[in-house]
């Protein structure tokens, strides 16, 4: 395996290890009083219920599209498509799980002051970021390594066509997760305002209003899980697009094949730099 490829995969693994350390740090923070914990549990359960239902329908969609891609395009592209969808979904779930745990801990830390709350919030947000870049770089890198080693006699440009399926899968999840979560949170927000403030006279964001809990659930599934899938798709797509351009240049102009690794190497260097300055 090329040193640059190995370094890129190592950087992706480093991002995941760093995310795990941050998760441990966030989970050590106190959750506050009983009322805060009860509200947090309601939000956590609602967010997971929404994701389970959403991903059930998404799984069916991914299977149908994968079959179509396998029959009409290329089976190896379909495999990459499924893996891209799975990893994208996993990124969103991981980020949302941490966010729902960090919400109440940030509120509890804010009682002590702004700085403790900022540390908890920033650490939990960094988990989402590191999960996106770590899983994204590992996914693209492993797909490229596996395909290029198994099919070493195949042209690099053709291999990148197969790897592009990974980005297609990530885009499929991002499309529904981002839009679906946004619609849910906006519907809950409007419902909470109309029923709570206008009809019942309950203050805004009062936990006595069930729609307020739904609004907070929507914020997590839309702005965390949905946004995470969106960022994952953009990150993976940019790397694969740059590698595809390099593969085309290699095929047409007979450039050195190592230029295809440059986008992954740059992404890996960015991860290492981010971890060092955190």
Secondary structure, DSSP 8 states (H G I E B T S, - for coil): --HHHHHHHHHHHHHHHHHHHHHHHHHTS---SHHHHHHHHHHHHHHHHHHHHHHHHHHHHHHHHHHHHHHHT-HHHHHHHHHHHHHHHHHHHHHHHHHHHHHHHHHHHHTT-HHHHHHHHHHHHHHHHHHHHHHHHHHHHHHHHHHHHHTTTS-HHHHHHHHHHHHHHHHHHHHHHHHHHHHHHHHHHHHIIIIIIIIS---TT-TTSHHHHHHHHHHHIIIIIIHHHHHHHHHHHHHHHHHHHHHHHHHHH---GGGGGHHHHHHHHHHHHHHHH-
